[in-house]
Amino acid sequence: MTNHDPILPFKDKNILICVGGGIAAYKVCEVVSQLFQQGANIEVILTKSAEKFITPLTLSTLARKPAYTDQDFWQPIHSPPLHIQLGEWADLILIAPLTANTLAKLVHGLADNLLTNTILASLCPVIVAPAMNTEMWLQKSVQDNWQELRLHNRYHLLHTNTGLLACDRIGKGRMVEAKEILTAIESIIYSEGKRDLTGKKILISGGNTREYLDPVRFIGNPATGKMGIALANAGYYRGAMVTLVAGNINPELLKLLPPIQIITVTTAQEMETAIRSNFPLADIIFMAAAVADVKPSQYSPSKLTKQSLPKTLELEQVNDIVAKLGEIKQPSQKLIGFAAQTGDIITPAKEKLLRKKLDAIVANPLDKDNAGFATDTNEAVFITAKGKEIIIKPCTKLFLGNQILTLCLSWG
């Protein structure tokens, strides 16, 4: 790996994948494949029921290692015993799909197969991704167990989605998609399962704003909101209460977010209104959105013909949302801006930091490969109001988001 290659967040991490019995087991194949491609060390356990939906051969092929079943558990050939060996080896365990049966066993400390014995023989964080029929999921006994598991600090509970189920019903109980599972794994691997932002309220702006000339033409920019989404995911999985003000972010990306408050906006004025209404209660504010600087002076409510388009477009300034927040923020609040630049990224970022009275600013380049708008990776320099500069090497935006959050905690 060269100095400019992005950091692989899963590289050399020991991840144990435990597959339960359910049709959603097929989604685990993508998880295992992506983890292997990004350098993770993977072991796989299948329950007896899981083998009815997916074969050990499929998962062992993707993991490049034998997949373990209950038959292996009862073979006296492992020293130490297999469940002890796997439990001590794992940095993180994923159970997907989590069935009602395994959920009940986890809550009550029961261990009658390789999966549940390994859980009891380990101390690492455990991610659980439930999947079941709506009526099963909503049973009081299942929901009671779900809430009880939530009280166990080592377990990280993924929500269920609503959609078409294997029983041809449309309802709640679908397992989250592979991308959501990978996001949770990356976040929890980074934090080692710590919820160090519990009790914190984080407000994030992401995406872009559009300033319309008529119903179809606008002044805008190519920001996709991936950095804002990364910060939202990082904050959520570390225990924070997160609000994302999403400017023109693809709804399909928003669907992949965990259960946080999402406020969708279009224009800078709408973004300012949403930010200002949520600002007073926020502990940390990240202004990651690319907000328009100007807008057309005149708006036509009907589409302008090509012939009627103005030859000279008159513009007026848009309110500087970040500067206004800098004026009213309280000493207990931390306001972090973003500055995407070409060429020298440090000098203009420092000027923006001082002028807008920020606590810190994240400067990142627009003219480098795998950085800037629309990419899944980025690099940055984190600059504090006291002049400290921390270089963040190329990495995924989620890894970057987690590093930014850690830096925010570290300066008090």
TORKOL-4160 file (C-alpha; in steps of 0.2 Angstrom, whole numbers, padded with zeros to 4 digits, m for minus):
412
<pt num="1" X="0000" Y="0000" Z="0000"/>
<pt num="2" X="0007" Y="0017" Z="m0005"/>
<pt num="3" X="0006" Y="0032" Z="0006"/>
<pt num="4" X="m0009" Y="0039" Z="m0004"/>
<pt num="5" X="m0019" Y="0023" Z="m0004"/>
<pt num="6" X="m0034" Y="0024" Z="0007"/>
<pt num="7" X="m0033" Y="0016" Z="0024"/>
<pt num="8" X="m0043" Y="m0001" Z="0025"/>
<pt num="9" X="m0053" Y="0000" Z="0041"/>
<pt num="10" X="m0055" Y="m0019" Z="0041"/>
<pt num="11" X="m0037" Y="m0024" Z="0037"/>
<pt num="12" X="m0031" Y="m0037" Z="0049"/>
<pt num="13" X="m0046" Y="m0036" Z="0060"/>
<pt num="14" X="m0053" Y="m0053" Z="0067"/>
<pt num="15" X="m0071" Y="m0054" Z="0063"/>
<pt num="16" X="m0082" Y="m0069" Z="0067"/>
<pt num="17" X="m0098" Y="m0070" Z="0057"/>
<pt num="18" X="m0112" Y="m0081" Z="0065"/>
<pt num="19" X="m0126" Y="m0085" Z="0053"/>
<pt num="20" X="m0143" Y="m0090" Z="0059"/>
<pt num="21" X="m0158" Y="m0099" Z="0051"/>
<pt num="22" X="m0167" Y="m0087" Z="0040"/>
<pt num="23" X="m0169" Y="m0083" Z="0021"/>
<pt num="24" X="m0160" Y="m0067" Z="0025"/>
<pt num="25" X="m0144" Y="m0077" Z="0027"/>
<pt num="26" X="m0140" Y="m0074" Z="0008"/>
<pt num="27" X="m0136" Y="m0056" Z="0012"/>
<pt num="28" X="m0122" Y="m0062" Z="0023"/>
<pt num="29" X="m0113" Y="m0067" Z="0008"/>
<pt num="30" X="m0110" Y="m0049" Z="0002"/>
<pt num="31" X="m0104" Y="m0045" Z="0020"/>
<pt num="32" X="m0091" Y="m0059" Z="0020"/>
<pt num="33" X="m0085" Y="m0055" Z="0002"/>
<pt num="34" X="m0083" Y="m0036" Z="0006"/>
<pt num="35" X="m0074" Y="m0040" Z="0022"/>
<pt num="36" X="m0062" Y="m0052" Z="0014"/>
<pt num="37" X="m0058" Y="m0040" Z="0000"/>
<pt num="38" X="m0054" Y="m0026" Z="0012"/>
<pt num="39" X="m0041" Y="m0037" Z="0022"/>
<pt num="40" X="m0051" Y="m0044" Z="0036"/>
<pt num="41" X="m0048" Y="m0060" Z="0045"/>
<pt num="42" X="m0064" Y="m0070" Z="0044"/>
<pt num="43" X="m0071" Y="m0085" Z="0053"/>
<pt num="44" X="m0089" Y="m0091" Z="0050"/>
<pt num="45" X="m0101" Y="m0101" Z="0061"/>
<pt num="46" X="m0117" Y="m0108" Z="0054"/>
<pt num="47" X="m0131" Y="m0114" Z="0065"/>
<pt num="48" X="m0140" Y="m0131" Z="0061"/>
<pt num="49" X="m0155" Y="m0121" Z="0054"/>
<pt num="50" X="m0144" Y="m0109" Z="0044"/>
<pt num="51" X="m0137" Y="m0124" Z="0034"/>
<pt num="52" X="m0155" Y="m0126" Z="0027"/>
<pt num="53" X="m0154" Y="m0109" Z="0019"/>
<pt num="54" X="m0136" Y="m0107" Z="0014"/>
<pt num="55" X="m0121" Y="m0120" Z="0013"/>
<pt num="56" X="m0105" Y="m0120" Z="0023"/>
<pt num="57" X="m0096" Y="m0122" Z="0006"/>
<pt num="58" X="m0103" Y="m0105" Z="0000"/>
<pt num="59" X="m0097" Y="m0095" Z="0015"/>
<pt num="60" X="m0080" Y="m0105" Z="0016"/>
<pt num="61" X="m0077" Y="m0100" Z="m0002"/>
<pt num="62" X="m0080" Y="m0082" Z="0001"/>
<pt num="63" X="m0070" Y="m0082" Z="0017"/>
<pt num="64" X="m0056" Y="m0093" Z="0011"/>
<pt num="65" X="m0057" Y="m0103" Z="0026"/>
<pt num="66" X="m0068" Y="m0118" Z="0032"/>
<pt num="67" X="m0085" Y="m0113" Z="0039"/>
<pt num="68" X="m0089" Y="m0121" Z="0056"/>
<pt num="69" X="m0105" Y="m0130" Z="0060"/>
<pt num="70" X="m0112" Y="m0138" Z="0076"/>
<pt num="71" X="m0104" Y="m0154" Z="0069"/>
<pt num="72" X="m0087" Y="m0146" Z="0072"/>
<pt num="73" X="m0092" Y="m0141" Z="0089"/>
<pt num="74" X="m0094" Y="m0159" Z="0095"/>
<pt num="75" X="m0077" Y="m0165" Z="0088"/>
<pt num="76" X="m0064" Y="m0167" Z="0102"/>
<pt num="77" X="m0050" Y="m0161" Z="0090"/>
<pt num="78" X="m0048" Y="m0143" Z="0095"/>
<pt num="79" X="m0036" Y="m0137" Z="0108"/>
<pt num="80" X="m0042" Y="m0126" Z="0116"/>
<pt num="81" X="m0060" Y="m0130" Z="0113"/>
<pt num="82" X="m0067" Y="m0122" Z="0097"/>
<pt num="83" X="m0079" Y="m0110" Z="0105"/>
<pt num="84" X="m0065" Y="m0104" Z="0117"/>
<pt num="85" X="m0053" Y="m0102" Z="0102"/>
<pt num="86" X="m0065" Y="m0092" Z="0092"/>
<pt num="87" X="m0071" Y="m0082" Z="0106"/>
<pt num="88" X="m0054" Y="m0077" Z="0111"/>
<pt num="89" X="m0049" Y="m0073" Z="0093"/>
<pt num="90" X="m0063" Y="m0062" Z="0088"/>
<pt num="91" X="m0062" Y="m0043" Z="0089"/>
<pt num="92" X="m0080" Y="m0042" Z="0084"/>
<pt num="93" X="m0094" Y="m0054" Z="0082"/>
<pt num="94" X="m0109" Y="m0052" Z="0070"/>
<pt num="95" X="m0125" Y="m0062" Z="0071"/>
<pt num="96" X="m0135" Y="m0061" Z="0056"/>
<pt num="97" X="m0149" Y="m0065" Z="0054"/>
<pt num="98" X="m0153" Y="m0066" Z="0072"/>
<pt num="99" X="m0168" Y="m0077" Z="0075"/>
<pt num="100" X="m0181" Y="m0076" Z="0089"/>
<pt num="101" X="m0173" Y="m0092" Z="0096"/>
<pt num="102" X="m0156" Y="m0086" Z="0096"/>
<pt num="103" X="m0162" Y="m0069" Z="0103"/>
<pt num="104" X="m0170" Y="m0078" Z="0118"/>
<pt num="105" X="m0154" Y="m0088" Z="0121"/>
<pt num="106" X="m0143" Y="m0073" Z="0122"/>
<pt num="107" X="m0154" Y="m0064" Z="0134"/>
<pt num="108" X="m0155" Y="m0079" Z="0146"/>
<pt num="109" X="m0137" Y="m0085" Z="0144"/>
<pt num="110" X="m0142" Y="m0101" Z="0136"/>
<pt num="111" X="m0128" Y="m0111" Z="0126"/>
<pt num="112" X="m0133" Y="m0127" Z="0117"/>
<pt num="113" X="m0123" Y="m0124" Z="0100"/>
<pt num="114" X="m0107" Y="m0118" Z="0094"/>
<pt num="115" X="m0114" Y="m0100" Z="0091"/>
<pt num="116" X="m0121" Y="m0097" Z="0108"/>
<pt num="117" X="m0106" Y="m0106" Z="0117"/>
<pt num="118" X="m0094" Y="m0094" Z="0108"/>
<pt num="119" X="m0104" Y="m0079" Z="0113"/>
<pt num="120" X="m0102" Y="m0084" Z="0131"/>
<pt num="121" X="m0084" Y="m0087" Z="0129"/>
<pt num="122" X="m0080" Y="m0070" Z="0122"/>
<pt num="123" X="m0079" Y="m0052" Z="0128"/>
<pt num="124" X="m0079" Y="m0043" Z="0111"/>
<pt num="125" X="m0093" Y="m0032" Z="0104"/>
<pt num="126" X="m0107" Y="m0041" Z="0096"/>
<pt num="127" X="m0118" Y="m0034" Z="0082"/>
<pt num="128" X="m0135" Y="m0042" Z="0080"/>
<pt num="129" X="m0146" Y="m0040" Z="0064"/>
<pt num="130" X="m0163" Y="m0048" Z="0067"/>
<pt num="131" X="m0174" Y="m0055" Z="0053"/>
<pt num="132" X="m0191" Y="m0063" Z="0055"/>
<pt num="133" X="m0210" Y="m0062" Z="0050"/>
<pt num="134" X="m0219" Y="m0047" Z="0056"/>
<pt num="135" X="m0230" Y="m0056" Z="0068"/>
<pt num="136" X="m0215" Y="m0065" Z="0076"/>
<pt num="137" X="m0205" Y="m0049" Z="0077"/>
<pt num="138" X="m0220" Y="m0040" Z="0086"/>
<pt num="139" X="m0224" Y="m0054" Z="0098"/>
<pt num="140" X="m0223" Y="m0047" Z="0116"/>
<pt num="141" X="m0210" Y="m0060" Z="0121"/>
<pt num="142" X="m0199" Y="m0056" Z="0107"/>
<pt num="143" X="m0200" Y="m0037" Z="0110"/>
<pt num="144" X="m0197" Y="m0040" Z="0128"/>
<pt num="145" X="m0181" Y="m0050" Z="0124"/>
<pt num="146" X="m0176" Y="m0037" Z="0112"/>
<pt num="147" X="m0177" Y="m0023" Z="0125"/>
<pt num="148" X="m0168" Y="m0034" Z="0138"/>
<pt num="149" X="m0154" Y="m0037" Z="0126"/>
<pt num="150" X="m0153" Y="m0018" Z="0123"/>
<pt num="151" X="m0148" Y="m0016" Z="0141"/>
<pt num="152" X="m0132" Y="m0027" Z="0139"/>
<pt num="153" X="m0118" Y="m0015" Z="0134"/>
<pt num="154" X="m0108" Y="m0027" Z="0123"/>
<pt num="155" X="m0123" Y="m0029" Z="0111"/>
<pt num="156" X="m0126" Y="m0017" Z="0097"/>
<pt num="157" X="m0143" Y="m0019" Z="0090"/>
<pt num="158" X="m0147" Y="m0015" Z="0072"/>
<pt num="159" X="m0165" Y="m0010" Z="0067"/>
<pt num="160" X="m0176" Y="m0020" Z="0056"/>
<pt num="161" X="m0183" Y="m0013" Z="0039"/>
<pt num="162" X="m0200" Y="m0013" Z="0032"/>
<pt num="163" X="m0204" Y="m0021" Z="0016"/>
<pt num="164" X="m0209" Y="m0037" Z="0007"/>
<pt num="165" X="m0205" Y="m0053" Z="0018"/>
<pt num="166" X="m0202" Y="m0071" Z="0013"/>
<pt num="167" X="m0220" Y="m0074" Z="0018"/>
<pt num="168" X="m0226" Y="m0062" Z="0005"/>
<pt num="169" X="m0232" Y="m0050" Z="0018"/>
<pt num="170" X="m0226" Y="m0032" Z="0018"/>
<pt num="171" X="m0221" Y="m0027" Z="0035"/>
<pt num="172" X="m0207" Y="m0024" Z="0048"/>
<pt num="173" X="m0195" Y="m0038" Z="0051"/>
<pt num="174" X="m0183" Y="m0037" Z="0035"/>
<pt num="175" X="m0165" Y="m0039" Z="0040"/>
<pt num="176" X="m0155" Y="m0023" Z="0036"/>
<pt num="177" X="m0145" Y="m0023" Z="0019"/>
<pt num="178" X="m0127" Y="m0028" Z="0018"/>
<pt num="179" X="m0121" Y="m0010" Z="0016"/>
<pt num="180" X="m0129" Y="m0006" Z="0033"/>
<pt num="181" X="m0121" Y="m0020" Z="0042"/>
<pt num="182" X="m0104" Y="m0016" Z="0035"/>
<pt num="183" X="m0106" Y="0002" Z="0041"/>
<pt num="184" X="m0110" Y="m0004" Z="0058"/>
<pt num="185" X="m0095" Y="m0016" Z="0058"/>
<pt num="186" X="m0083" Y="m0002" Z="0053"/>
<pt num="187" X="m0090" Y="0010" Z="0066"/>
<pt num="188" X="m0089" Y="m0002" Z="0080"/>
<pt num="189" X="m0072" Y="m0009" Z="0075"/>
<pt num="190" X="m0066" Y="0009" Z="0076"/>
<pt num="191" X="m0074" Y="0012" Z="0093"/>
<pt num="192" X="m0070" Y="m0005" Z="0100"/>
<pt num="193" X="m0088" Y="m0005" Z="0105"/>
<pt num="194" X="m0087" Y="0010" Z="0116"/>
<pt num="195" X="m0102" Y="0022" Z="0117"/>
<pt num="196" X="m0091" Y="0037" Z="0121"/>
<pt num="197" X="m0104" Y="0049" Z="0114"/>
<pt num="198" X="m0119" Y="0043" Z="0125"/>
<pt num="199" X="m0129" Y="0058" Z="0130"/>
<pt num="200" X="m0122" Y="0070" Z="0117"/>
<pt num="201" X="m0133" Y="0078" Z="0104"/>
<pt num="202" X="m0125" Y="0080" Z="0087"/>
<pt num="203" X="m0132" Y="0091" Z="0073"/>
<pt num="204" X="m0125" Y="0089" Z="0056"/>
<pt num="205" X="m0128" Y="0098" Z="0039"/>
<pt num="206" X="m0124" Y="0088" Z="0023"/>
<pt num="207" X="m0127" Y="0088" Z="0005"/>
<pt num="208" X="m0130" Y="0103" Z="m0005"/>
<pt num="209" X="m0142" Y="0118" Z="m0007"/>
<pt num="210" X="m0151" Y="0123" Z="m0024"/>
<pt num="211" X="m0156" Y="0141" Z="m0028"/>
<pt num="212" X="m0169" Y="0141" Z="m0041"/>
<pt num="213" X="m0170" Y="0153" Z="m0056"/>
<pt num="214" X="m0187" Y="0144" Z="m0061"/>
<pt num="215" X="m0194" Y="0127" Z="m0057"/>
<pt num="216" X="m0181" Y="0118" Z="m0067"/>
<pt num="217" X="m0165" Y="0128" Z="m0067"/>
<pt num="218" X="m0155" Y="0131" Z="m0052"/>
<pt num="219" X="m0138" Y="0136" Z="m0045"/>
<pt num="220" X="m0130" Y="0121" Z="m0036"/>
<pt num="221" X="m0115" Y="0110" Z="m0033"/>
<pt num="222" X="m0110" Y="0092" Z="m0034"/>
<pt num="223" X="m0110" Y="0088" Z="m0016"/>
<pt num="224" X="m0118" Y="0071" Z="m0012"/>
<pt num="225" X="m0120" Y="0072" Z="0007"/>
<pt num="226" X="m0108" Y="0056" Z="0009"/>
<pt num="227" X="m0098" Y="0066" Z="0022"/>
<pt num="228" X="m0113" Y="0071" Z="0032"/>
<pt num="229" X="m0120" Y="0053" Z="0031"/>
<pt num="230" X="m0103" Y="0046" Z="0037"/>
<pt num="231" X="m0103" Y="0058" Z="0052"/>
<pt num="232" X="m0121" Y="0053" Z="0056"/>
<pt num="233" X="m0117" Y="0035" Z="0056"/>
<pt num="234" X="m0101" Y="0037" Z="0066"/>
<pt num="235" X="m0110" Y="0047" Z="0079"/>
<pt num="236" X="m0125" Y="0035" Z="0080"/>
<pt num="237" X="m0115" Y="0020" Z="0083"/>
<pt num="238" X="m0105" Y="0028" Z="0097"/>
<pt num="239" X="m0121" Y="0032" Z="0106"/>
<pt num="240" X="m0125" Y="0050" Z="0101"/>
<pt num="241" X="m0142" Y="0057" Z="0097"/>
<pt num="242" X="m0140" Y="0063" Z="0079"/>
<pt num="243" X="m0150" Y="0075" Z="0068"/>
<pt num="244" X="m0145" Y="0076" Z="0050"/>
<pt num="245" X="m0151" Y="0091" Z="0040"/>
<pt num="246" X="m0150" Y="0084" Z="0022"/>
<pt num="247" X="m0149" Y="0095" Z="0007"/>
<pt num="248" X="m0154" Y="0086" Z="m0009"/>
<pt num="249" X="m0146" Y="0070" Z="m0003"/>
<pt num="250" X="m0151" Y="0054" Z="m0013"/>
<pt num="251" X="m0166" Y="0046" Z="m0004"/>
<pt num="252" X="m0158" Y="0029" Z="m0007"/>
<pt num="253" X="m0143" Y="0034" Z="0003"/>
<pt num="254" X="m0154" Y="0041" Z="0017"/>
<pt num="255" X="m0164" Y="0024" Z="0018"/>
<pt num="256" X="m0147" Y="0016" Z="0023"/>
<pt num="257" X="m0146" Y="0027" Z="0039"/>
<pt num="258" X="m0149" Y="0020" Z="0056"/>
<pt num="259" X="m0164" Y="0027" Z="0065"/>
<pt num="260" X="m0159" Y="0045" Z="0067"/>
<pt num="261" X="m0169" Y="0062" Z="0064"/>
<pt num="262" X="m0168" Y="0067" Z="0046"/>
<pt num="263" X="m0174" Y="0084" Z="0040"/>
<pt num="264" X="m0174" Y="0086" Z="0021"/>
<pt num="265" X="m0171" Y="0103" Z="0014"/>
<pt num="266" X="m0168" Y="0111" Z="m0003"/>
<pt num="267" X="m0163" Y="0129" Z="m0002"/>
<pt num="268" X="m0151" Y="0138" Z="0009"/>
<pt num="269" X="m0165" Y="0147" Z="0018"/>
<pt num="270" X="m0173" Y="0130" Z="0022"/>
<pt num="271" X="m0157" Y="0123" Z="0028"/>
<pt num="272" X="m0154" Y="0139" Z="0039"/>
<pt num="273" X="m0172" Y="0137" Z="0047"/>
<pt num="274" X="m0169" Y="0119" Z="0051"/>
<pt num="275" X="m0152" Y="0121" Z="0058"/>
<pt num="276" X="m0157" Y="0136" Z="0068"/>
<pt num="277" X="m0172" Y="0127" Z="0076"/>
<pt num="278" X="m0161" Y="0112" Z="0081"/>
<pt num="279" X="m0145" Y="0122" Z="0086"/>
<pt num="280" X="m0149" Y="0127" Z="0104"/>
<pt num="281" X="m0149" Y="0109" Z="0111"/>
<pt num="282" X="m0134" Y="0103" Z="0101"/>
<pt num="283" X="m0118" Y="0099" Z="0109"/>
<pt num="284" X="m0108" Y="0097" Z="0093"/>
<pt num="285" X="m0112" Y="0105" Z="0076"/>
<pt num="286" X="m0104" Y="0099" Z="0060"/>
<pt num="287" X="m0108" Y="0110" Z="0045"/>
<pt num="288" X="m0103" Y="0098" Z="0031"/>
<pt num="289" X="m0115" Y="0104" Z="0018"/>
<pt num="290" X="m0110" Y="0114" Z="0003"/>
<pt num="291" X="m0121" Y="0129" Z="0004"/>
<pt num="292" X="m0124" Y="0141" Z="m0010"/>
<pt num="293" X="m0115" Y="0158" Z="m0008"/>
<pt num="294" X="m0127" Y="0167" Z="m0020"/>
<pt num="295" X="m0145" Y="0165" Z="m0028"/>
<pt num="296" X="m0154" Y="0173" Z="m0042"/>
<pt num="297" X="m0161" Y="0190" Z="m0038"/>
<pt num="298" X="m0177" Y="0185" Z="m0047"/>
<pt num="299" X="m0187" Y="0169" Z="m0047"/>
<pt num="300" X="m0200" Y="0164" Z="m0060"/>
<pt num="301" X="m0214" Y="0153" Z="m0054"/>
<pt num="302" X="m0216" Y="0146" Z="m0072"/>
<pt num="303" X="m0202" Y="0139" Z="m0083"/>
<pt num="304" X="m0193" Y="0152" Z="m0093"/>
<pt num="305" X="m0192" Y="0149" Z="m0112"/>
<pt num="306" X="m0174" Y="0148" Z="m0119"/>
<pt num="307" X="m0178" Y="0165" Z="m0128"/>
<pt num="308" X="m0183" Y="0173" Z="m0111"/>
<pt num="309" X="m0168" Y="0168" Z="m0101"/>
<pt num="310" X="m0159" Y="0183" Z="m0095"/>
<pt num="311" X="m0143" Y="0187" Z="m0104"/>
<pt num="312" X="m0135" Y="0193" Z="m0088"/>
<pt num="313" X="m0140" Y="0184" Z="m0072"/>
<pt num="314" X="m0142" Y="0196" Z="m0057"/>
<pt num="315" X="m0137" Y="0187" Z="m0041"/>
<pt num="316" X="m0139" Y="0191" Z="m0022"/>
<pt num="317" X="m0129" Y="0185" Z="m0007"/>
<pt num="318" X="m0136" Y="0170" Z="0003"/>
<pt num="319" X="m0136" Y="0171" Z="0022"/>
<pt num="320" X="m0119" Y="0164" Z="0029"/>
<pt num="321" X="m0127" Y="0151" Z="0040"/>
<pt num="322" X="m0110" Y="0145" Z="0048"/>
<pt num="323" X="m0105" Y="0163" Z="0052"/>
<pt num="324" X="m0122" Y="0167" Z="0060"/>
<pt num="325" X="m0120" Y="0151" Z="0071"/>
<pt num="326" X="m0102" Y="0157" Z="0076"/>
<pt num="327" X="m0110" Y="0173" Z="0083"/>
<pt num="328" X="m0123" Y="0164" Z="0094"/>
<pt num="329" X="m0115" Y="0148" Z="0099"/>
<pt num="330" X="m0112" Y="0145" Z="0118"/>
<pt num="331" X="m0096" Y="0140" Z="0126"/>
<pt num="332" X="m0102" Y="0123" Z="0129"/>
<pt num="333" X="m0105" Y="0120" Z="0111"/>
<pt num="334" X="m0092" Y="0115" Z="0098"/>
<pt num="335" X="m0095" Y="0121" Z="0080"/>
<pt num="336" X="m0085" Y="0113" Z="0066"/>
<pt num="337" X="m0084" Y="0119" Z="0048"/>
<pt num="338" X="m0078" Y="0111" Z="0032"/>
<pt num="339" X="m0068" Y="0119" Z="0018"/>
<pt num="340" X="m0066" Y="0110" Z="0002"/>
<pt num="341" X="m0052" Y="0118" Z="m0009"/>
<pt num="342" X="m0041" Y="0116" Z="m0024"/>
<pt num="343" X="m0023" Y="0120" Z="m0022"/>
<pt num="344" X="m0018" Y="0126" Z="m0005"/>
<pt num="345" X="m0031" Y="0120" Z="0007"/>
<pt num="346" X="m0023" Y="0126" Z="0023"/>
<pt num="347" X="m0023" Y="0145" Z="0021"/>
<pt num="348" X="m0041" Y="0148" Z="0016"/>
<pt num="349" X="m0047" Y="0135" Z="0029"/>
<pt num="350" X="m0038" Y="0145" Z="0043"/>
<pt num="351" X="m0045" Y="0161" Z="0037"/>
<pt num="352" X="m0063" Y="0154" Z="0037"/>
<pt num="353" X="m0060" Y="0146" Z="0054"/>
<pt num="354" X="m0056" Y="0164" Z="0062"/>
<pt num="355" X="m0068" Y="0174" Z="0052"/>
<pt num="356" X="m0083" Y="0163" Z="0056"/>
<pt num="357" X="m0078" Y="0160" Z="0074"/>
<pt num="358" X="m0077" Y="0141" Z="0073"/>
<pt num="359" X="m0069" Y="0129" Z="0086"/>
<pt num="360" X="m0062" Y="0119" Z="0072"/>
<pt num="361" X="m0062" Y="0116" Z="0053"/>
<pt num="362" X="m0059" Y="0101" Z="0042"/>
<pt num="363" X="m0050" Y="0106" Z="0026"/>
<pt num="364" X="m0050" Y="0093" Z="0012"/>
<pt num="365" X="m0044" Y="0094" Z="m0006"/>
<pt num="366" X="m0055" Y="0094" Z="m0022"/>
<pt num="367" X="m0041" Y="0091" Z="m0034"/>
<pt num="368" X="m0034" Y="0074" Z="m0028"/>
<pt num="369" X="m0040" Y="0057" Z="m0033"/>
<pt num="370" X="m0052" Y="0048" Z="m0021"/>
<pt num="371" X="m0056" Y="0064" Z="m0011"/>
<pt num="372" X="m0069" Y="0078" Z="m0012"/>
<pt num="373" X="m0086" Y="0077" Z="m0018"/>
<pt num="374" X="m0096" Y="0061" Z="m0022"/>
<pt num="375" X="m0081" Y="0049" Z="m0017"/>
<pt num="376" X="m0082" Y="0036" Z="m0004"/>
<pt num="377" X="m0065" Y="0041" Z="0003"/>
<pt num="378" X="m0057" Y="0057" Z="0008"/>
<pt num="379" X="m0042" Y="0065" Z="0016"/>
<pt num="380" X="m0041" Y="0081" Z="0027"/>
<pt num="381" X="m0032" Y="0092" Z="0039"/>
<pt num="382" X="m0041" Y="0095" Z="0055"/>
<pt num="383" X="m0037" Y="0113" Z="0061"/>
<pt num="384" X="m0042" Y="0119" Z="0079"/>
<pt num="385" X="m0045" Y="0137" Z="0084"/>
<pt num="386" X="m0029" Y="0136" Z="0094"/>
<pt num="387" X="m0019" Y="0133" Z="0078"/>
<pt num="388" X="m0016" Y="0114" Z="0080"/>
<pt num="389" X="m0016" Y="0105" Z="0063"/>
<pt num="390" X="m0019" Y="0086" Z="0062"/>
<pt num="391" X="m0016" Y="0077" Z="0046"/>
<pt num="392" X="m0029" Y="0064" Z="0042"/>
<pt num="393" X="m0023" Y="0052" Z="0029"/>
<pt num="394" X="m0034" Y="0045" Z="0015"/>
<pt num="395" X="m0047" Y="0034" Z="0022"/>
<pt num="396" X="m0066" Y="0030" Z="0020"/>
<pt num="397" X="m0077" Y="0044" Z="0024"/>
<pt num="398" X="m0084" Y="0034" Z="0038"/>
<pt num="399" X="m0067" Y="0031" Z="0045"/>
<pt num="400" X="m0063" Y="0050" Z="0043"/>
<pt num="401" X="m0080" Y="0054" Z="0052"/>
<pt num="402" X="m0075" Y="0043" Z="0067"/>
<pt num="403" X="m0057" Y="0052" Z="0068"/>
<pt num="404" X="m0065" Y="0069" Z="0067"/>
<pt num="405" X="m0077" Y="0064" Z="0082"/>
<pt num="406" X="m0062" Y="0057" Z="0092"/>
<pt num="407" X="m0053" Y="0074" Z="0089"/>
<pt num="408" X="m0068" Y="0084" Z="0095"/>
<pt num="409" X="m0068" Y="0074" Z="0111"/>
<pt num="410" X="m0050" Y="0075" Z="0114"/>
<pt num="411" X="m0048" Y="0094" Z="0115"/>
<pt num="412" X="m0060" Y="0095" Z="0130"/>
